[in-house]
Amino acid sequence: MGQWNSTPSEIDGDKPFLMYKEQLQQERMMELQNQWLERTNAMEIAWSREFVRYYGAFCAVSTVGLCVGAFQRRRLVLLAPLVPLGCVLTYQLDQVYGTLRGRVRGEAAPLVLPPRVGGRETHGVRASQTGPTRRAPDLPGPRGHP
């Protein structure tokens, strides 16, 4: 009881439908993965911007304190820590608001995306041609029924 037996001819009749169903499932998985990556990137950018706010405040207070101490004691050596603090702040600002993120994406794109042959993709399915609203009329429904 509860078993479902099918003959090879019934399975062969379902192949186009099963392939179409698998293709839709893969497209949905890719879409979910893209959404997850976008959310992850957005969270990373938001965290970096928050970090820059706190680090910028720390650098501002440190700069004021070091400048006051250096000029009161007449020792310019006390200004030396401002060089690495400024370099790190500049790097963080470039990463969050500047062009560093764009440059990294530009260099990573050829490594992540496969080359196109003759203007066409070399792998996968194109999501623009498939979907539940664009089902091919010649594909049968489940179990060979329209």
Stockholm file with secondary structure:
# STOCKHOLM 1.0

chainA/1-146         MGQWNSTPSEIDGDKPFLMYKEQLQQERMMELQNQWLERTNAMEIAWSREFVRYYGAFCAVSTVGLCVGAFQRRRLVLLAPLVPLGCVLTYQLDQVYGTLRGRVRGEAAPLVLPPRVGGRETHGVRASQTGPTRRAPDLPGPRGHP
#=GR chainA/1-146 SS CCCCCCCHHHHHHHHHHHHHHHHHHHHHHHHHHHHHHHHHHHHHHHHHHHHHHHHHHHHHHHHHHHHHHHHHHTCGGGGTTHHHHHHHHHHHHHHHTSSHHHHHHHHHHHHHSCCCBTTBCSSSCCGGGCSGGGCCTTSCCGGGCC
#=GC SS_cons         CCCCCCCHHHHHHHHHHHHHHHHHHHHHHHHHHHHHHHHHHHHHHHHHHHHHHHHHHHHHHHHHHHHHHHHHHTCGGGGTTHHHHHHHHHHHHHHHTSSHHHHHHHHHHHHHSCCCBTTBCSSSCCGGGCSGGGCCTTSCCGGGCC
//
